[in-house]
Amino acid sequence: MEPPKTAGEVRDALANTMAQVHARQMDSRTANTLAYLAMSLLRAIEVSEIESRLDALEVTQRGEERAFFQSSPPDGEQGGGR
């Protein structure tokens, strides 16, 4: 069995574990261990997804800042009539 890589795969693995316990194909102690590991893995997946989204936002923000500063006139060239 491949380890789950997405939240959906973790959900499916937990559902499979529950079914195996219900069918008495897995003892509850093993199922508890798998559930604990699955929750840790799920948290790691969530953090990884948030990191990826934050990285993308930071790249976008830097690009917008560069565009803004490149299009702004220098301090002495603003029309103000003083």
N, C-alpha and C positions, 0 to 999 in steps of 0.2 A: 504494500500500500504506500502510495506517495504521500508525503506530509501535506496537509492543507496549506494553500498559499493565499487564499482569499477568505473573507468573512463568510461568504456563502459556502465554501468548502468546509470551514470549521463547523458551521451549522449542520451541514450534511453528515459530517463525522460524528457529531454529538447525537444526532437523530439515529444514526446507525448503532451507536453505542447503546442508546436507550432501548432500541429494538432487540439488541442482543441480550441485554439484561432481562428484558421482559420474556424472551424466549428461553431464558436460562442457559444461554450459550456463553455468557460472560458473568463472572462474579461481581458483586457490587463494589468490592474493594478495588478491583482493576478499573471498573467504570469510574469510580471516584477519582482515581489517579489520572485517568485520561481526561476527565472533565476539568480537573485542575490545570493540567497541561494545556488543554484547549483554550481555557480562559486566558492563560498567560500568552499563548500564541496570538489569540484574538487581539489582545491589548497591543502587542508588538506590531501587528498588521495595521491597527488603527494609527499608532504613532508614526509608522513609516509612511502611511498615506498622508497624514497631516504634514510631515516633513516635506514630502514631495510637492504638496500644494503650496506650502510656504515658500519653498525655493522658486517655484514658478511665479508667485506673486512678487518676490524680491527682484527677479529678473525683469519683470514687466515694469515695476516701479523705477528701477534704475534707467530703463530705456525711456520712460516718460520724463524723468528728471533731466536726462541728457537733451532730449528734444526741447524741453522747456527752456533750459539755459542757453541752448544754441540759437533759439529763436528770439530771445530777449535782447533788446539793444543794450549796449554798455551804459553805465550810470550817467555819464556826461551827455549822452545823445538822446535823452528822453525829452520830448517836447512838453514844456511846462510854462513857458513864457516868463521866466524869472529874470 
